[in-house]
Amino acid sequence: MKLTLGFSPCPNDTFIFDALIHHKIDTEGLDFEVFYDDVETLNQKALRGELDITKLSYHAFAYMTDKYVLLDAGSALGFGVGPMLISKNEISVSDLENNPDYKIGIPGKYTTANFLLGLAFPDAQNKQEIVFSEIEDSLLNDKIDIGLIIHENRFTYQNKGLKKIIDLGDFWEKKTGCAIPLGGIVANRRLPLDVQLKINRVLKKSVEFAFANPKSGLEYIRSHAQEMSEEVMYKHIDLYVNKYSVDLGEEGRKAINLLFDTALEKGIIPEIKGKIFLT
């Protein structure tokens, strides 16, 4: 059975999916047609219900719980992994609070990063959607005043002389005491339940294989890693792939439910439809 699968070219995703798509594990008869896209493109594809399995932002997932169900494996949750607001010139948190007209480059409307930005700075509405990998250059070229960065840009912005305003993951952690849910892997509800469960099992095996054989997918990871050094690639992986990526567990589910409950209270997301979790 061939299924369409979408995830980002970032090291954490290629690390997780390497064993699955290259059949280094028993895929239980499943095969995959892979689409590599940035997170917001994946979010938009999921909104249209295009893919059988996809990575997406937890913020975006809130808008499509009727179309997709969350798998236990493959998620990116953690401490110290949140999106960051950065600038070319010195801008403080109080500057942003008092001057909501700063132009902010965001990696997508439905990203969890934008959700956290809305929680921390609800008056900051002057936003421009930019592909995440182009936000730093947009700052350097004075196209925007503030950049909301995710993924490997956490490791590169300082090398370009850019400055941190606030780590929004740290903001969430201090507010809630929970890990920040960034992205998850979902299966299309139109798939039979036995297929959804099979995908869940196979994905968990793929993550477990990656942890047991961390250098097995090195060339594959490097081929999609936008000229990152091996050290930066594995820093990225260590930051975003952890125990929650193997299985959400009680802690992970609590963090996700809290994210959705907080967003519902503030009217940021619509009412959740259907059961969120597969198992």
C-alpha positions as CSV (number, residue, x, y, z in Angstrom):
1,M,0.0,0.0,0.0
2,K,1.5,3.3,-1.1
3,L,0.7,6.4,1.0
4,T,1.6,10.1,0.5
5,L,3.8,11.5,3.2
6,G,4.9,15.1,3.8
7,F,7.5,16.4,6.1
8,S,10.1,19.2,6.2
9,P,13.7,18.8,4.9
10,C,15.0,19.9,8.4
11,P,17.3,17.4,10.2
12,N,14.9,16.5,12.9
13,D,12.3,15.2,10.3
14,T,14.8,13.5,8.0
15,F,16.3,11.9,11.1
16,I,12.9,10.5,12.2
17,F,11.7,9.3,8.8
18,D,15.0,7.9,7.3
19,A,14.5,4.3,8.4
20,L,10.8,4.4,7.4
21,I,11.2,5.7,3.9
22,H,14.4,3.7,3.2
23,H,12.9,0.5,4.6
24,K,15.6,0.0,7.2
25,I,12.7,-1.3,9.4
26,D,9.7,-3.5,8.6
27,T,7.1,-1.1,7.2
28,E,4.4,-3.8,7.4
29,G,3.7,-3.6,3.7
30,L,3.5,0.2,3.5
31,D,5.4,2.3,1.0
32,F,5.6,6.1,0.8
33,E,5.6,8.9,-1.8
34,V,7.5,11.7,0.0
35,F,6.9,15.4,-0.3
36,Y,9.5,17.8,1.2
37,D,8.0,21.2,2.1
38,D,8.5,24.0,4.6
39,V,6.1,23.8,7.6
40,E,3.6,26.4,6.4
41,T,3.3,24.7,2.9
42,L,2.6,21.4,4.8
43,N,0.0,23.2,6.9
44,Q,-1.7,24.5,3.8
45,K,-1.7,21.0,2.2
46,A,-3.2,19.5,5.3
47,L,-5.9,22.1,5.4
48,R,-6.9,20.9,2.0
49,G,-6.6,17.3,3.1
50,E,-4.1,16.4,0.4
51,L,-1.7,14.1,2.2
52,D,-2.3,10.7,3.9
53,I,0.4,11.4,6.5
54,T,2.0,14.8,7.3
55,K,4.0,16.8,9.7
56,L,2.2,20.0,10.7
57,S,2.2,22.7,13.3
58,Y,0.1,22.1,16.4
59,H,-1.5,25.4,15.8
60,A,-2.5,24.3,12.3
61,F,-3.7,20.9,13.6
62,A,-6.3,22.7,15.7
63,Y,-8.1,23.8,12.5
64,M,-8.2,20.3,11.0
65,T,-8.9,17.8,13.8
66,D,-11.9,16.7,11.7
67,K,-9.6,15.7,8.8
68,Y,-6.6,14.3,10.7
69,V,-5.7,12.4,13.9
70,L,-2.5,12.7,15.8
71,L,-0.1,9.9,16.0
72,D,1.8,8.9,19.2
73,A,5.2,9.1,17.5
74,G,7.1,11.7,15.6
75,S,6.2,14.9,17.5
76,A,8.5,17.8,18.3
77,L,7.9,18.9,21.9
78,G,10.4,20.0,24.4
79,F,12.0,22.6,26.6
80,G,14.3,25.2,25.2
81,V,13.1,24.6,21.7
82,G,10.7,27.4,21.1
83,P,10.6,30.0,18.3
84,M,12.5,33.2,18.9
85,L,12.0,36.9,18.0
86,I,15.1,38.5,16.7
87,S,16.1,41.9,15.2
88,K,18.9,43.6,13.3
89,N,18.8,46.6,15.7
90,E,18.4,46.6,19.4
91,I,14.7,46.1,20.3
92,S,13.6,45.2,23.8
93,V,10.4,43.4,24.9
94,S,9.0,46.7,26.3
95,D,9.8,48.3,22.9
96,L,7.6,45.7,21.2
97,E,4.9,46.0,23.8
98,N,4.7,49.7,23.4
99,N,5.1,49.8,19.6
100,P,2.9,47.2,18.0
101,D,3.5,48.6,14.5
102,Y,6.9,46.9,14.1
103,K,6.8,44.8,10.9
104,I,7.3,41.2,12.0
105,G,8.3,38.4,9.5
106,I,6.5,35.2,10.5
107,P,7.1,31.7,9.1
108,G,3.3,31.2,8.5
109,K,-0.1,32.1,9.8
110,Y,-0.8,28.6,11.1
111,T,2.6,27.9,12.7
112,T,2.8,27.3,16.4
113,A,5.4,30.1,16.4
114,N,2.8,32.6,15.3
115,F,0.4,31.2,17.9
116,L,2.9,31.8,20.6
117,L,3.6,35.3,19.2
118,G,-0.1,36.0,19.6
119,L,-0.1,34.8,23.2
120,A,2.9,36.9,24.2
121,F,2.2,40.0,22.1
122,P,-1.5,40.1,21.2
123,D,-1.3,43.7,19.9
124,A,1.5,42.9,17.4
125,Q,-0.6,42.5,14.2
126,N,1.7,44.0,11.6
127,K,2.9,40.6,10.2
128,Q,4.3,39.5,6.9
129,E,4.4,35.8,6.0
130,I,7.9,34.7,4.8
131,V,9.4,31.2,4.2
132,F,11.3,30.5,7.5
133,S,14.7,30.1,5.8
134,E,14.4,33.6,4.3
135,I,13.6,35.5,7.5
136,E,17.2,36.3,8.5
137,D,18.0,37.8,5.1
138,S,14.8,39.8,5.2
139,L,16.0,41.4,8.5
140,L,19.5,42.0,7.1
141,N,18.0,43.7,4.0
142,D,15.6,45.8,6.2
143,K,12.5,44.4,4.7
144,I,11.1,43.7,8.2
145,D,11.9,45.0,11.7
146,I,11.6,41.8,13.6
147,G,11.9,38.1,12.6
148,L,10.1,35.1,14.2
149,I,12.6,32.3,13.6
150,I,12.2,28.5,14.0
151,H,14.2,25.4,13.2
152,E,18.0,25.6,12.5
153,N,17.9,29.4,12.4
154,R,18.1,29.3,16.2
155,F,21.8,28.3,15.7
156,T,22.7,30.7,12.9
157,Y,21.2,34.1,13.6
158,Q,24.0,35.3,15.9
159,N,26.6,34.5,13.3
160,K,24.9,37.1,11.1
161,G,25.0,39.8,13.8
162,L,21.3,39.5,14.6
163,K,20.0,39.9,18.2
164,K,17.5,38.0,20.3
165,I,14.5,39.9,21.7
166,I,12.8,37.0,23.4
167,D,12.6,33.2,23.3
168,L,8.9,32.4,23.0
169,G,9.4,28.8,24.1
170,D,10.9,30.1,27.3
171,F,7.9,32.4,27.7
172,W,5.5,29.4,27.3
173,E,7.6,27.2,29.7
174,K,7.5,29.9,32.5
175,K,3.8,30.5,31.9
176,T,2.8,26.8,32.0
177,G,5.6,24.6,33.3
178,C,5.0,22.4,30.3
179,A,7.0,21.4,27.2
180,I,6.1,23.5,24.1
181,P,4.3,21.4,21.4
182,L,5.7,22.6,18.1
183,G,4.8,20.0,15.4
184,G,3.2,16.6,15.2
185,I,2.6,13.8,12.7
186,V,-1.0,13.2,11.7
187,A,-2.8,10.6,9.6
188,N,-5.7,11.3,7.4
189,R,-9.0,10.1,9.0
190,R,-10.2,8.8,5.6
191,L,-7.6,6.0,6.0
192,P,-9.0,2.8,7.6
193,L,-8.3,2.6,11.4
194,D,-6.1,-0.5,10.9
195,V,-3.9,1.5,8.5
196,Q,-3.7,4.4,10.9
197,L,-2.6,2.1,13.6
198,K,0.0,0.5,11.3
199,I,1.4,3.9,10.4
200,N,1.7,4.7,14.1
201,R,3.6,1.4,14.8
202,V,5.9,1.9,11.8
203,L,6.7,5.5,12.7
204,K,7.6,4.6,16.2
205,K,9.9,1.9,15.0
206,S,11.5,4.4,12.6
207,V,12.2,6.8,15.5
208,E,13.6,4.0,17.7
209,F,15.9,2.9,14.9
210,A,17.2,6.5,14.5
211,F,18.0,6.7,18.2
212,A,19.7,3.3,18.1
213,N,21.6,4.2,14.9
214,P,22.1,8.0,14.9
215,K,24.5,8.1,12.1
216,S,22.7,5.7,9.8
217,G,20.9,8.5,7.9
218,L,23.8,11.0,7.9
219,E,24.1,11.3,4.1
220,Y,20.4,11.5,3.7
221,I,20.0,14.1,6.4
222,R,22.9,16.1,5.0
223,S,21.5,16.1,1.5
224,H,18.5,18.2,2.7
225,A,20.2,20.3,5.4
226,Q,20.9,23.5,3.6
227,E,24.7,23.5,3.9
228,M,24.6,22.9,7.7
229,S,27.7,21.4,9.3
230,E,27.3,18.0,10.9
231,E,27.7,19.5,14.3
232,V,24.8,21.9,13.7
233,M,22.6,19.1,12.1
234,Y,23.0,17.0,15.3
235,K,22.4,20.0,17.6
236,H,19.2,20.5,15.7
237,I,18.2,16.9,16.1
238,D,19.1,16.8,19.8
239,L,16.9,19.8,20.3
240,Y,13.8,18.6,18.6
241,V,13.9,14.8,18.8
242,N,13.5,13.4,22.3
243,K,11.3,11.0,24.3
244,Y,8.1,12.7,23.1
245,S,9.2,11.8,19.5
246,V,9.1,8.1,20.4
247,D,5.8,8.4,22.3
248,L,3.9,11.5,23.5
249,G,3.0,9.8,26.8
250,E,1.0,11.5,29.5
251,E,3.2,14.5,29.7
252,G,3.2,15.2,26.0
253,R,-0.6,14.9,25.8
254,K,-1.0,17.2,28.8
255,A,1.1,19.8,27.1
256,I,-0.9,19.5,23.8
257,N,-4.2,19.7,25.6
258,L,-3.0,22.8,27.6
259,L,-1.9,24.5,24.3
260,F,-5.4,23.9,22.8
261,D,-7.3,24.9,25.9
262,T,-5.3,28.1,26.2
263,A,-5.9,28.9,22.5
264,L,-9.6,28.2,22.9
265,E,-9.9,30.5,25.9
266,K,-8.3,33.3,24.0
267,G,-10.3,32.7,20.8
268,I,-7.2,31.9,18.8
269,I,-8.5,28.6,17.4
270,P,-11.9,27.2,16.5
271,E,-13.7,24.6,18.6
272,I,-11.9,21.2,18.4
273,K,-13.8,18.6,16.4
274,G,-13.4,14.9,17.2
275,K,-10.8,13.0,19.3
276,I,-7.3,14.5,18.9
277,F,-5.3,11.4,19.7
278,L,-5.2,8.1,17.7
279,T,-4.8,5.8,20.8
